[in-house]
């Protein structure tokens, strides 16, 4: 779709008015729901939207998940969903990077360390750069990119 292009049929939306096709959430597989929820809440100020315990069917089995967002309200932004399978082994590696834009890098990195995260090297802080960038890992090793715009 071209930049600024309009939908061919903008009224083609399901009940509730949301577009028929849109990005709606990110789920990450975790080993320890409570530790990871506490990490994202304390480091980035995320708020819990909901918790779910369910049987996801024979392909996945029983699951638990915690939905988080920055606003704490459904529908204002795509939530981050911490997803744990109860009948399968936890993931070994992560192939994603979770990105957060923050207003105070130093405060976030301090909270990150206190909550069990690990900073990977120094923050990239070049005089010509439009942003300060840090890479870190959450307590389960998931890669995070933390950006503070100038």
Secondary structure, DSSP 8 states (H G I E B T S, - for coil): --TT---TTTT-B-TTS-BSS---EEEEE-S-HHHHHHHHHHHH--EEEEEEEEE--TTT-EEEEEEEESSSSTTSS-EEEEEEESSS---S----EEEEE-S-HHHHHHHHHHTT-EE-S--B--TT-SEEEEEEE-TT--EEEEEEE-
